[in-house]
């Protein structure tokens, strides 16, 4: 039984204490490592062609919270010597969750800044907020729903499930999830599909490359840039997925950036969340993804014989196609591995043997010590948004952006989702590592390399979606 499935404890009857749920491993590790300078928030923004009615949206979202009661949590108080952190499950929200800020210049920019620097507190249920912001760039007729999530308690896909329920309650239209795409099994000589990790790759004990410093800002916190791109095309019968194309584009973007900044070529490791939860009303709410790390050798990200800061397009079409095939084999094998969400080490570290205050000090120390071995970056591909997010008179979502925390030592995360045939990219970075200009350059590199993964000639064996 996982922590997300752990039955809540409750003594029935008037005056009894609220139900309590022990912190899962992911929540506890995040709770140990909180930092005010770089809050662990997840940001979701949903663009609508119209503006929902305030009273109806508040009622619909409140009912959606009650239909997914695991989101109605706050951190329970306890003595310093307690062995576990616990969530208290509340009957309803402690605070006003849905707000409609006054229209002001740069309203979208300000809402994004709040989503990065102002985390909903863990002491009030639920640890999320929803702001409905008028989009002045569209004449004030459209709006953007900004969901800000405290990542210690919840992740983006879980909150998107709650928002889909609110959309159905508000608009009265079916928001059932679309069937997920399936990856056709490859033939025996196509590689992948095994339960063994990929071989012939850099040692997991070798320290991976870091994203090279650009021109950082003097203030701490996160910066972010969003972009609207075409969903990359794949040749018919290609043995790799769009996720593999995004993975390769991310790796080539960072390798190119590091070459430009004089970094010595080193292997990369890119963290990839894997979410096996159903998307219907039975979806467990909380932090439900597990993390795997996709490795890349330094040589396979550099053109043959290339050692300098060569420009974009330095890999040939054949080299990129081969890299896509290898990446597909790796991601397939890693997804098939059975492992805890954060690995066996985190499970051992959060065993309730010592008081949480002592485990917190050990966890923070180990995190600092393990900094050089932390993966280079994180790519979180939500994929095709499975819900219509149809809010009736306010319309259905035309774009959905997500962004994941970008605290050092990674300092950079790449998050993607697709809606209405468009790819919505968010680059988020630590301002102690990069500036907005650096982010714009990285976006241009990502777009270039993503385009380079298209229109390649597939080998005949295998297929995938």
N, C-alpha and C positions, 0 to 999 in steps of 0.2 A: 504494500500500500504506500503510495507516495504521499508527501506532505500535503499536496493540493487536494488529495482525496480524504485526508484525515477527518474523521467525524468531529464536529464541534461539540464541546462539552457544555452542557447547560443543566442547571437545576431548575425545573419548572416551578411555577408558582409566583405570586406577587412578591416583590421585593427581592427576588433572587438576582444574583449577579448575571451580567450578560454572558452569552456563549463565548467561548475562547477557543482559538486555534493556534497551535504552536507555529512559529515561523518556519517555513520551509528553508532548505539550505541556501537557495539563491537570495531570499529575503534577508537571512541572517548575515551573510557575507556582505551584502550591500549596506546593511544597517551598521556593521562594524566600521565600514570605510567611508562614512559620510564626510563630505567636505563642504563648507559654506561657500568657498571660492568657486567651486565647479559642481553645482548641484546635479544629482543623478535624476534628470527629468527626461521623459519621452514626450515629444511634441507631435501632435497630429493636427493637420489643418484640412478641412473639407470645404471646398468651394461650391456654393450653390448659386443658381441663376436668380433666385429671389431671396426674400428675407422671411423667416418663419415668425409666426405670431408668438410674442413673448409668453403669454399665459399658457397657451397650448403646448409650447415646447417645454416649459418648466414642468407641466403636469406629465407630459409624455416621458421626459427623461427621469423624473422621480419614480414613475411606475416601472421604467426599465431597470432602475437600480434595485427596486424591490423584487423584480423577476430574476435578477442575478444577485442574490443576497451576499455572495462572497466578496463583492466589491465594497459593501458597506462595512468597512473595518477601520479601526484605529488601534494604535499601539497601546497595549495595556500597561499600566504602571506596575512596578514591582521593586522589591528590594535589590540592592547591589549584588547580593549573593545568589540571586535566582539562577537556575540552570538553563532557562529558555526565555527568549522573547516570545510574547504571545500577542495575537490579534484579538481584539474584542469585536464581535459581530454585533452591530447595532440594528435596531428596528427601522431606522430611517436616518437621513443625513443630519449631521450636527450643524452644518453650515449651509448657506445658500450656494448651490453648486453652479447654477446657470445664471449668467449675468449678461447684460446688454450694455457695454460701455458706450459713452457718448461719442458720436462721430467727431474725430479730430484729424488734422493733417497727419499723414504717415501712420494711420491707424494700424495697418497691417504690419509695418515695421516694428511698431511699439509692441504689438501683441506677440510677435516672434521673440522680441527681446525678453518679454516677461516669461515666455515659455522656457527660455534658456536659463534665466537667472533667478527665478522665483518659484521654488518647488512648493506644491501644496503640503501643508504640515502633516506629519504622521499621527499627530495627536487629535485630529478631527476627522470624523468619518463623512464621506469617503475621501481618500487622499488624491482626488482629482478635481479639476475645475473645467467648466465649459464656458467660453466667452463667444458671443455672437457679435462679430465686428462687421460693420458696413464697409463694403469695398468702394472707396471713393474713386478709384481708377476706372470703375465701371459705371460711373454716374450715380452711385448710391443705391441702385436698384438691386444689386446682388449682395451676397454676404459670405462671410467665411466663419465656419465653426472652428474654434481653436480649443482643442482638448490638451490640457497639460496634466501629465501623470507623474506622480512620485514613483520612480522605478524601483524603489525598495519594496513596494507592495504589488505593483502591477506592470504588465507589459502592453505594448501597442495593440497586438492582435486581440487580446482579451477586451480592451476598452473599445475597440472597433466593433466587436460583437455586441456590446452594450449599446453603442450608438445606433447600430442597425436595428436593434429592438425598439429604441426610441423613435427611429424613423418610421417603422411600421405602425407604432401606436399613434404617431402624429398624423401621418398621411393616410392611414388605413389601407395601404397597399402592401403587397407581398414583398418582403425583403429577405426571403429565404436565400441561403448561399447557393451560388452556382457550383456545379460539380467541378472539383479540382482537376487540373490537367494531369494526364498520366504519362509517364515515361515508358515507352515501349522497350521491353527487354532487348538487349543487344545479343548478337550471336556469340558463340563460344570464343571466336577469335576477335571479338570486338572489345573485350576487356570489361572490367567492372562487374557489378552485381554480386560480388562475394562479400563474405563477412570478415575478410582480412584487410588490415590497413595496407595502403599502397606501398610498394617497395621501391628501392633505388632512389630515395629522396634524401634531402638534408636531414641530419640527425635532429630529433626533437630537443636534444640537449644543447644544440648550438644556438647561440644568441642570434635572433633574426635581425634584419635591418630595421632601423628606425626611420620614420619620416623625417627628412632633413629640415632643419630650422629655416624658415623664410625670414620675414621681417615682422617679428611678433609685436603685438601692442603692449603698452606699459601696464594695462589693467588685466586682472585675471578674469576667468569666465570663459564662456563659449561664444563663438561666432558661427554664423550659418549662412548658406547661400542655397537657393532652390532654383531648379531649372526644369523646363518642360521640353522633352525630347521625343522623337518617334520611338516606338517600341522596335528594337532591332529585329531585322529580318533574319531568318535562317533558311538555308537551302533545303528544299524538300528532301526528306530522308536523312537529314543531318543527325549524327549520333550524339550531339550535345544539345543542351537546353539554353534558353535565354539566360537562366541563372549562371550557367557556365560562361556565356559571353560577358556578362557583367563582372564575373570573377576575373576573367582574363583582362578586361579593360581596366579594372581596378589595379591589378598587379602591374600592368604595363605603364599606367599613369604614375604610380609611385616610383617604379624603376627609372622612368624618364625624369621625373622631378629630382630624384636623388642624384642622377648623373649630372643634371644641370647645376646642382649645388656641390659638386665635387666629392660626393660620398663614395667610399670604396664599395664596389659591388658585393653584396651579401645576399644570402637566401632570404626570402620573404615568407611570412606566415600570415594568412588572413583568416580571422575568426569568422565563422558563418553560423548564425543561429538556425537550428532545425526545429520546426514546429509540427508535431504529429497529432495535434488535437483536432477533433471535429470542429466544424465551423457553425454547427446548428446550436439550438438552445441548450444542448447538453455540454457545450464547451466549458471545461474547467476554467474558472476565472482566477487570475494570479499571474505569477511569472512561470510560464509553462514551456519555454523553449529550452533546448539543450544546445550547448556550444561545441562545435568541432573546429579544428584548425586545418586549413588547406595550405600545404607547403608548395613553394616554388623555388627552384634552384636559380642561383644568380645567372648562370650561363643561358638558361632558356628564356630569360627576359631581355637578353642583350643580343644584338645582331652578331653573326659570326665575324670574328675579328674586330668587333667594335668595342672600344674602351673609352671613347670620349663622349662628349655631349652632343651626339648626333640628333638631328631633328626628328619630328614625327614621321611615321611611315618607314622607320629604319628596319623593321622586320618585314620579310617577304610574306606574300600570301600563303605560301606553303608552310612557312615557319609558324604563322598564326594559326593555321588550320591544325597543324600537329600539336600546338600548345592547347588548343581547344579540346582535342581528343584526349590528351593526357589529363587535362583538368576535369573532363567529364568522368574519366575513370576514377579519379581521386574523390570527387564529390560523391559519386555513386557509392564507393566503398565506405567512405566516412559516414554517410547517412545510414548505411546498413549496420554500422557498429552499435552494439548495445552498451551504453555507459551512462552513469549519472549525469545530471544536468551540467554540473561544473567539474566533473571528474571525481575519482575516488578520493583524492587528497582533500577536497573541500568537504566531502561527506565525513571523513575522519575528523577534520578540523572543527566541524560543528557538532560533533557528538556531545550530548549534554552531560559531560563528566565534570568539567570545571564550571564555575560561575561565568556568566556571559561577559562580565567585565574583564576577566582574565583571558577568555578566548578572544575578546575584541583586541586586546593589546598584542596577543600572539598573531592574530590575523593581519593586523596593520603592519607589524614588523615583517612578516613573511611577504606581504604584498610589496613593500619597499624593496626587500632583498631580491624578489623575483622580477623586479622591474625590467632588467636587461633581457629577460627571457619572455616577456609579454609579447604577444603577437604584434605584427607591424601595424595592422589596422583591423577594423571590423566592417564587413559588408553584410548588411541586413536587407535581403530582398523579400519584401512582403509578397511579391508576385501580383497577379491580377487581383484587384480588390474583389472579394467574392460576393459582396452585397451591392444591391442597387443604390442604397442610401437615398431612397426616394422620399422626400419630405412633402409630398403632395403639392400644395399651392406654392411652396418655396422651390419646388423642382428637385431633380435628382442631381447627385454629385457630378460635377464636370472635371474635378481634379482632387486628388487626395495625396498630401505629402506627409511623410513621417520623418523624424530625425531621432537618432539614438545618442546617448551621452558620449562625449569625446574628451574624457579626462586623460591627462598624462598618466603613464608614459606613451600610450598610443597617440593621443592628441588629434586623431582624425578618424571620423567614421563616415561611411557611405551608406545611405539608405535609399531604397528604390521601391516604388509601387506603380502599378499600371491601372489606368482608368480610361475608358472610352478610347482605347487604342493608342494612348499616349503614355510615355514613361515619365514618371515624376521623380526626379532626383533631388536629394538633399545632401549636401556636403556640410558637415559640422566639424568644427575644430576648436582646439584649445587656443585661446588668444596668446598664451605664452609660447606658442609654437609658430603660428601663422597669422597673417593679417587678411583683411578682406580681399586685397589685391592678389595675395597668394591663392586664396580660395577660388577667385575668378580664373586664374591661370590653371589650377588643377581641374576645374570644370571643363575648360577648353581641351585639356589633355584627355580627360575622360571621354568627352564627346568624340574626339578624333579616334581614339583607340576602339571605342564601341563601334563606330562606323567601320573601322578596319576589320572587325570580326564578321562583317556581312559579305554576302555575294562570293563566298568561297566555294570551291568545288568539293563536295563530300566524297568520301570513299564509299564504295558500294555497301559495305556491311553495316548493319545496325541502323537504328532510327530512334528518335526521341521527340518529346514535346516539352 
